[in-house]
Every structure is written in structure tokens, then in C-alpha cells.
């Protein structure tokens, strides 16, 4: 038995995207080709970089410049795309306070979408999500290494915060991975880690990735940089962005991303495929030929630094791990 999981990075449905969704006849956020690519998977997961609510006010966090809130309709858009669950452990889930966070849970549940990484308490935020897909039980954990102000407490709503900048990952996290690996066929860990707009994983991210896979994670998926990074068999260091209204850096090209398709069986990852996408303002489509070529070239270079050889299969970039000689992470 094997399962194919579609993965998308930072998905920001507030601000300009929220305005677009508010039109009487809104332009679709995703083209039919993007829908089709995601539909090839048994399960679709993404990082939801906003709350979903029409309540609340921006929270008071010193130095925080951006606050993202999507309208309730955003949950239906994700459901129409086929999203099965979202990661909420990030630096925007609590942007409009606890009421908006609870609304997020409700709107997602109404749309048939599950969530992981945030909750009414630390125990709830850290609790795993277990789903069945492709005949396998998949355990999912989601954590973020920033901001500490959003961390859930004993009786305080928030996100699953893990301080990964220390010498070792928190014991509760590695213990949770080990326990989940005994209860499920596969363990996937989502981590919102590291600074924005970096081309490669920073040292504490590299170090944490080793600890999480050593604890039993079959696949670690990262996000936060807004730019896709290289990957190994067990670690997708940064998924990049999926939809937003962000300004585009002319060199880093955060408007060019990837929709990831990862196939796993009980022995771990078998294939990693990445479909190049392009993020126009509040709209995501498949990359054109020039954009595809740019994406393919940069992914090949950053993956080579990690010992991964990527093949261009004309409509996607892929690694079939049984054909690789190395399994670095």
C-alpha cells in the first residue's frame, strides 16, 4: 500500500485575497490545472497562513507588521480545492485573537477540513491529527518556532510552539513523534521554521530536521521562507508559497513556487514530485515555460547542495528514491 500526499506551502487568504473573494463573481484563486494536479493525490495538506473569521482585532505584538484574516468563504474555497487538512502552527493563526482562532476551527470543520497545530490549550495545540488515506494511517504533528507570543498555554489558546533555536529540539516534540510512530503507519511533521526570504535552510533548521527524522518522522515539511528550498528524501525544507498578495522580490522570485506530490509506503518516501506554479496577484496557475525553466534550474541547484539529484519530467520535477544512491537528510 502507498499514499500520495499533495503539499502546498504558505497559503494566505487575507488582505487582497480576502477582497478578491468578496466580489460578487470572484475570479477563481486557482486555475483548473492546479485543481487537477492536486486531485492526483490521496490527501491534500497545506499551511494556512491566516485565521478564518469576521471577528477580532489585530493583536498587540511588538514589531509585528502584518496581520492576516480571511473571510469565512475561504474555507469553502479550500474545500473545493480538495484540501483535507491544514497546518495552523504558524505566526498568523492568532493574528486577530482567540475568538478569530476559534472561528477558524469552526469554519474549517463546517467545510469538512481538519486542522492541526493550534488549540484551546497547549495540550490541544500539540495533539496529533490521525488520518487514513491510501489504506494507511498517517499521524500528523504541526509546530512553529515563532512567535513565542502565540504559544498556547495550560489554559491559553494558541499554537504549538517549539523553540528549535536551542541546542536540542524540545523533548515533548521528539517524544510525541516517537509515540505517534508506534500508533500509525507513517508520521508527517509540519514545521513553520526559520526566517523569511532565505534561499537555503538556516543552521538551526538543518539541525532540527535531523532530530525530527531521528525521532521517527517519515516526512518533515517546512515553510516560512516564502521561497522554496532544496529537499532530501525525508525533509522538504521549505514548500514555498501557494497563494497570496505579496510583493515580489526580483531576485528571489517568491512568485514562483511548487505544488508537491509525495508518495510514501510503510518504508518511507518512494517518490517526490514538484509541479512548478506561478503566483499572480491573488491567483495561482501552472508556470509557463520560462517560469518552469527558472524554477527547475534553481531547484536542481539547491537540491544538489543536499545530495539530491532532480529529474525534469517535462511537466514536473521529480526524484524516484529507489534510483538514488544517497539518502542524505
GURO-550714 format. One record per residue (C-alpha): chain; x, z, y. Coordinates in nm, 2 decimals. Example, Ala and Ser with C-alpha at 12.3 -4.5 7.8 and 13.67 -1.06 7.14 Angstrom:
// residues 2
{pt A {1.23 0.78 -0.45}}
{pt A {1.37 0.71 -0.11}}
***
This chain:
// residues 329
{pt A {0.00 0.00 0.00}}
{pt A {0.11 -0.08 0.35}}
{pt A {-0.03 -0.03 0.70}}
{pt A {0.03 -0.24 1.02}}
{pt A {0.01 -0.04 1.34}}
{pt A {-0.02 -0.21 1.68}}
{pt A {0.15 -0.01 1.95}}
{pt A {0.14 -0.05 2.33}}
{pt A {0.32 0.14 2.60}}
{pt A {0.21 0.28 2.93}}
{pt A {-0.15 0.18 2.99}}
{pt A {-0.25 0.27 3.35}}
{pt A {-0.62 0.21 3.42}}
{pt A {-0.65 0.38 3.75}}
{pt A {-0.59 0.28 4.11}}
{pt A {-0.60 -0.10 4.14}}
{pt A {-0.71 -0.14 3.78}}
{pt A {-0.99 0.10 3.84}}
{pt A {-1.10 -0.11 4.14}}
{pt A {-1.09 -0.42 3.93}}
{pt A {-1.31 -0.25 3.66}}
{pt A {-1.56 -0.16 3.93}}
{pt A {-1.65 -0.52 4.02}}
{pt A {-1.99 -0.64 3.91}}
{pt A {-1.83 -0.91 3.69}}
{pt A {-1.48 -0.77 3.64}}
{pt A {-1.20 -1.00 3.52}}
{pt A {-1.10 -0.90 3.17}}
{pt A {-0.79 -0.68 3.17}}
{pt A {-0.66 -0.86 2.86}}
{pt A {-0.68 -1.22 2.75}}
{pt A {-0.84 -1.32 2.42}}
{pt A {-0.49 -1.40 2.29}}
{pt A {-0.39 -1.04 2.35}}
{pt A {-0.70 -0.92 2.17}}
{pt A {-0.63 -1.15 1.88}}
{pt A {-0.27 -1.03 1.85}}
{pt A {-0.38 -0.66 1.84}}
{pt A {-0.65 -0.74 1.59}}
{pt A {-0.39 -0.83 1.33}}
{pt A {-0.32 -0.45 1.29}}
{pt A {-0.50 -0.19 1.08}}
{pt A {-0.47 0.06 1.36}}
{pt A {-0.40 0.03 1.74}}
{pt A {-0.23 0.32 1.93}}
{pt A {-0.12 0.33 2.29}}
{pt A {-0.01 0.57 2.56}}
{pt A {-0.29 0.63 2.81}}
{pt A {-0.12 0.69 3.14}}
{pt A {-0.41 0.83 3.33}}
{pt A {-0.71 1.06 3.30}}
{pt A {-1.06 0.90 3.25}}
{pt A {-1.31 1.07 3.48}}
{pt A {-1.50 1.05 3.81}}
{pt A {-1.43 1.42 3.89}}
{pt A {-1.14 1.62 4.02}}
{pt A {-0.88 1.61 4.29}}
{pt A {-0.51 1.53 4.28}}
{pt A {-0.32 1.84 4.16}}
{pt A {-0.06 2.01 4.37}}
{pt A {0.27 1.94 4.20}}
{pt A {0.57 1.94 4.44}}
{pt A {0.73 1.60 4.47}}
{pt A {0.47 1.41 4.26}}
{pt A {0.39 1.08 4.43}}
{pt A {0.14 0.91 4.20}}
{pt A {-0.19 1.02 4.06}}
{pt A {-0.39 0.80 3.82}}
{pt A {-0.76 0.83 3.73}}
{pt A {-0.96 0.57 3.55}}
{pt A {-1.34 0.53 3.56}}
{pt A {-1.55 0.62 3.25}}
{pt A {-1.59 0.24 3.18}}
{pt A {-1.22 0.23 3.10}}
{pt A {-1.28 0.40 2.77}}
{pt A {-1.52 0.11 2.67}}
{pt A {-1.25 -0.14 2.76}}
{pt A {-1.01 0.02 2.53}}
{pt A {-1.27 0.04 2.25}}
{pt A {-1.34 -0.34 2.30}}
{pt A {-0.97 -0.40 2.26}}
{pt A {-0.98 -0.22 1.92}}
{pt A {-0.78 0.09 2.02}}
{pt A {-0.83 0.36 1.76}}
{pt A {-0.64 0.65 1.93}}
{pt A {-0.44 0.72 2.24}}
{pt A {-0.14 0.95 2.32}}
{pt A {-0.22 1.18 2.61}}
{pt A {0.10 1.38 2.62}}
{pt A {0.25 1.23 2.94}}
{pt A {0.29 1.30 3.31}}
{pt A {-0.05 1.17 3.42}}
{pt A {-0.31 1.32 3.18}}
{pt A {-0.36 1.62 3.41}}
{pt A {-0.34 1.44 3.75}}
{pt A {-0.69 1.53 3.85}}
{pt A {-0.70 1.88 3.69}}
{pt A {-0.86 2.03 3.38}}
{pt A {-1.21 1.91 3.44}}
{pt A {-1.09 1.55 3.45}}
{pt A {-0.89 1.61 3.14}}
{pt A {-1.19 1.74 2.95}}
{pt A {-1.39 1.44 3.08}}
{pt A {-1.12 1.22 2.93}}
{pt A {-1.17 1.38 2.59}}
{pt A {-1.54 1.32 2.62}}
{pt A {-1.53 0.96 2.74}}
{pt A {-1.28 0.86 2.47}}
{pt A {-1.49 1.03 2.20}}
{pt A {-1.80 0.86 2.32}}
{pt A {-1.62 0.52 2.29}}
{pt A {-1.50 0.61 1.94}}
{pt A {-1.14 0.66 2.04}}
{pt A {-0.94 0.96 1.92}}
{pt A {-0.66 1.13 2.11}}
{pt A {-0.36 1.35 2.05}}
{pt A {-0.11 1.54 2.27}}
{pt A {-0.34 1.73 2.51}}
{pt A {-0.59 2.01 2.47}}
{pt A {-0.76 2.32 2.59}}
{pt A {-0.46 2.53 2.48}}
{pt A {-0.10 2.48 2.36}}
{pt A {-0.22 2.51 2.00}}
{pt A {-0.48 2.23 2.06}}
{pt A {-0.24 2.01 2.25}}
{pt A {0.02 2.04 1.98}}
{pt A {-0.22 1.98 1.69}}
{pt A {-0.16 1.66 1.49}}
{pt A {-0.41 1.38 1.45}}
{pt A {-0.45 1.25 1.10}}
{pt A {-0.60 0.91 1.05}}
{pt A {-0.65 0.68 0.75}}
{pt A {-0.55 0.32 0.77}}
{pt A {-0.43 0.06 0.52}}
{pt A {-0.50 0.31 0.24}}
{pt A {-0.25 0.56 0.38}}
{pt A {-0.29 0.90 0.56}}
{pt A {-0.09 0.89 0.88}}
{pt A {-0.01 1.20 1.07}}
{pt A {0.04 1.16 1.44}}
{pt A {0.20 1.40 1.69}}
{pt A {0.25 1.34 2.07}}
{pt A {0.47 1.53 2.31}}
{pt A {0.62 1.48 2.66}}
{pt A {0.94 1.61 2.81}}
{pt A {0.79 1.61 3.16}}
{pt A {0.65 1.76 3.37}}
{pt A {0.67 2.13 3.27}}
{pt A {0.38 2.20 3.52}}
{pt A {0.14 2.01 3.29}}
{pt A {0.23 2.21 2.98}}
{pt A {-0.07 2.37 2.80}}
{pt A {-0.05 2.74 2.76}}
{pt A {-0.22 3.01 2.54}}
{pt A {-0.55 2.97 2.73}}
{pt A {-0.45 2.69 2.98}}
{pt A {-0.55 2.33 2.93}}
{pt A {-0.26 2.07 2.94}}
{pt A {-0.03 1.86 2.74}}
{pt A {0.21 1.92 2.45}}
{pt A {0.53 1.98 2.65}}
{pt A {0.87 1.97 2.46}}
{pt A {1.18 2.04 2.66}}
{pt A {1.41 1.78 2.50}}
{pt A {1.69 1.81 2.75}}
{pt A {1.82 2.12 2.58}}
{pt A {2.08 2.11 2.30}}
{pt A {1.81 2.11 2.03}}
{pt A {1.45 1.99 2.01}}
{pt A {1.20 2.28 2.01}}
{pt A {1.17 2.45 1.67}}
{pt A {0.79 2.43 1.69}}
{pt A {0.81 2.05 1.71}}
{pt A {1.05 1.99 1.42}}
{pt A {0.86 2.24 1.21}}
{pt A {0.54 2.06 1.29}}
{pt A {0.69 1.73 1.18}}
{pt A {0.82 1.88 0.85}}
{pt A {0.48 2.03 0.78}}
{pt A {0.30 1.71 0.86}}
{pt A {0.53 1.51 0.63}}
{pt A {0.42 1.72 0.34}}
{pt A {0.05 1.67 0.41}}
{pt A {0.04 1.29 0.49}}
{pt A {0.19 0.97 0.36}}
{pt A {0.36 0.88 0.70}}
{pt A {0.44 1.07 1.02}}
{pt A {0.45 0.90 1.36}}
{pt A {0.57 1.09 1.67}}
{pt A {0.49 0.97 2.02}}
{pt A {0.73 1.09 2.29}}
{pt A {0.70 1.04 2.66}}
{pt A {1.06 1.09 2.75}}
{pt A {1.33 1.01 2.99}}
{pt A {1.34 0.87 3.35}}
{pt A {1.16 0.57 3.49}}
{pt A {1.32 0.22 3.52}}
{pt A {1.61 0.25 3.29}}
{pt A {1.74 -0.03 3.07}}
{pt A {1.86 0.19 2.78}}
{pt A {1.77 0.53 2.63}}
{pt A {1.95 0.82 2.81}}
{pt A {2.17 1.06 2.61}}
{pt A {1.91 1.33 2.56}}
{pt A {1.66 1.08 2.43}}
{pt A {1.91 0.94 2.18}}
{pt A {1.99 1.29 2.07}}
{pt A {1.62 1.39 2.03}}
{pt A {1.54 1.08 1.83}}
{pt A {1.80 1.18 1.57}}
{pt A {1.65 1.52 1.54}}
{pt A {1.29 1.40 1.51}}
{pt A {1.37 1.15 1.24}}
{pt A {1.58 1.41 1.05}}
{pt A {1.28 1.64 1.06}}
{pt A {1.08 1.38 0.87}}
{pt A {0.93 1.14 1.13}}
{pt A {0.89 0.79 0.97}}
{pt A {0.85 0.63 1.32}}
{pt A {0.92 0.76 1.66}}
{pt A {0.77 0.57 1.95}}
{pt A {0.88 0.63 2.31}}
{pt A {0.75 0.54 2.65}}
{pt A {0.81 0.64 3.01}}
{pt A {1.07 0.40 3.14}}
{pt A {0.82 0.12 3.23}}
{pt A {1.08 -0.11 3.08}}
{pt A {1.12 -0.19 2.70}}
{pt A {1.43 -0.07 2.53}}
{pt A {1.60 -0.16 2.20}}
{pt A {1.49 -0.02 1.87}}
{pt A {1.61 0.08 1.53}}
{pt A {1.42 0.09 1.20}}
{pt A {1.28 0.44 1.27}}
{pt A {1.28 0.45 1.66}}
{pt A {1.12 0.24 1.92}}
{pt A {1.29 0.40 2.22}}
{pt A {1.06 0.26 2.48}}
{pt A {0.75 0.04 2.43}}
{pt A {0.74 -0.07 2.79}}
{pt A {0.42 -0.12 2.99}}
{pt A {0.09 -0.27 2.88}}
{pt A {-0.13 -0.30 3.19}}
{pt A {-0.11 -0.16 3.54}}
{pt A {-0.09 -0.25 3.92}}
{pt A {0.27 -0.15 3.96}}
{pt A {0.52 -0.32 4.19}}
{pt A {0.76 -0.54 4.00}}
{pt A {1.14 -0.48 4.01}}
{pt A {1.30 -0.83 4.04}}
{pt A {1.59 -0.75 3.81}}
{pt A {1.44 -0.50 3.56}}
{pt A {1.12 -0.71 3.52}}
{pt A {0.88 -0.43 3.43}}
{pt A {0.61 -0.70 3.44}}
{pt A {0.74 -0.84 3.11}}
{pt A {0.66 -0.63 2.81}}
{pt A {0.59 -0.63 2.44}}
{pt A {0.29 -0.56 2.21}}
{pt A {0.44 -0.41 1.90}}
{pt A {0.33 -0.45 1.54}}
{pt A {0.50 -0.22 1.29}}
{pt A {0.43 -0.24 0.91}}
{pt A {0.51 0.07 0.70}}
{pt A {0.46 0.18 0.35}}
{pt A {0.54 0.52 0.19}}
{pt A {0.91 0.44 0.20}}
{pt A {0.90 0.39 0.58}}
{pt A {0.92 0.09 0.82}}
{pt A {0.92 -0.26 0.65}}
{pt A {0.88 -0.49 0.95}}
{pt A {0.90 -0.45 1.32}}
{pt A {0.74 -0.73 1.53}}
{pt A {0.71 -0.76 1.90}}
{pt A {0.48 -1.01 2.08}}
{pt A {0.61 -1.08 2.44}}
{pt A {0.34 -1.02 2.70}}
{pt A {0.33 -1.06 3.08}}
{pt A {0.16 -0.81 3.32}}
{pt A {0.00 -0.98 3.61}}
{pt A {-0.17 -0.75 3.87}}
{pt A {-0.43 -0.56 3.66}}
{pt A {-0.43 -0.83 3.39}}
{pt A {-0.22 -0.88 3.07}}
{pt A {-0.17 -1.21 2.89}}
{pt A {0.08 -1.35 2.64}}
{pt A {0.41 -1.45 2.80}}
{pt A {0.47 -1.82 2.89}}
{pt A {0.77 -2.00 2.75}}
{pt A {1.01 -1.90 3.03}}
{pt A {0.89 -1.53 3.02}}
{pt A {0.92 -1.53 2.64}}
{pt A {1.28 -1.66 2.66}}
{pt A {1.38 -1.39 2.91}}
{pt A {1.22 -1.12 2.70}}
{pt A {1.37 -1.25 2.38}}
{pt A {1.72 -1.26 2.53}}
{pt A {1.71 -0.91 2.67}}
{pt A {1.56 -0.75 2.36}}
{pt A {1.82 -0.92 2.14}}
{pt A {2.10 -0.78 2.37}}
{pt A {1.97 -0.42 2.39}}
{pt A {1.89 -0.42 2.01}}
{pt A {2.24 -0.55 1.93}}
{pt A {2.39 -0.24 2.10}}
{pt A {2.19 -0.03 1.85}}
{pt A {2.30 -0.23 1.55}}
{pt A {1.97 -0.42 1.52}}
{pt A {1.95 -0.80 1.48}}
{pt A {1.63 -0.95 1.61}}
{pt A {1.50 -1.29 1.48}}
{pt A {1.29 -1.52 1.70}}
{pt A {1.00 -1.64 1.50}}
{pt A {0.86 -1.87 1.79}}
{pt A {0.56 -1.66 1.87}}
{pt A {0.71 -1.31 1.82}}
{pt A {1.04 -1.13 1.79}}
{pt A {1.09 -0.96 1.45}}
{pt A {1.31 -0.76 1.22}}
{pt A {1.24 -0.76 0.85}}
{pt A {1.43 -0.45 0.75}}
{pt A {1.48 -0.53 0.38}}
{pt A {1.70 -0.81 0.51}}
{pt A {1.90 -0.59 0.74}}
{pt A {2.23 -0.44 0.62}}
{pt A {2.22 -0.14 0.86}}
{pt A {1.97 0.13 0.92}}
{pt A {2.11 0.30 1.23}}
{pt A {1.90 0.53 1.44}}
***
